[in-house]
Amino acid sequence: MEQDTEKAKAWYVKAVKQGEADAMSNLALLLEKTEGVPAALPAMSLLLRAAAEKGQADARNALARLDQYIWRQCAACGAALG
C-alpha cells in the first residue's frame, strides 16, 4: 500500500508541475491522508488555492474546510491564552 501511495504522489507531482488543477487537489488530499493536516497544511493550502483559482470545484470545497480548520485552531489557541 505504501508503495502505491508513493507512486500516486509521484504522478500527482508530475501533473501538478504541468498545471493540472485536478492533480493539485488530489495531491493535497493525499497529503492530508498520509501526513495529516498539521504537517501538510502549508503544501495543502498552496495546492488547493492554486487549483481553486483554476476553477476546480473540489479544491474550493476542500479549501473552505481547511480555512474552517485553521480558524478553529486559532480560536483554540486564543482560548488557551485567555
C-alpha positions, -999 to +999 in steps of 0.1 A: +000+000+000+028+024+009+045+019-025+012+026-043+008+058-023+043+069-032+037+061-069+005+081-068+022+110-051+050+110-078+024+110-106+004+138-090+036+159-086+044+155-123+009+165-132+010+195-108+042+207-125+022+208-157-005+229-141-032+202-138-058+215-113-073+181-106-038+168-097-033+198-074-065+190-055-058+152-054-022+157-042-035+180-014-060+154-003-033+126-005-010+147+017-038+152+042-043+114+044-007+104+046+008+133+066-021+147+085-034+183+083-009+200+107+021+186+089+007+191+054-010+224+060+014+247+040+015+224+009-022+217+011-031+254+013-009+262-017-021+233-038-058+239-030-056+277-036-039+271-070-065+245-080-094+267-068-080+296-089-082+273-119-118+266-111-115+232-096-147+228-075-134+201-052-105+223-043-128+252-035-148+230-011-116+215+005-101+250+008-132+261+027-129+232+051-092+239+055-099+275+063-125+264+089-099+241+105-074+269+107-099+292+123-109+265+149-072+261+157-067+299+161-098+301+184-085+272+205-051+290+208-068+322+217-089+305+244-058+288+258-040+322+260-071+336+278 
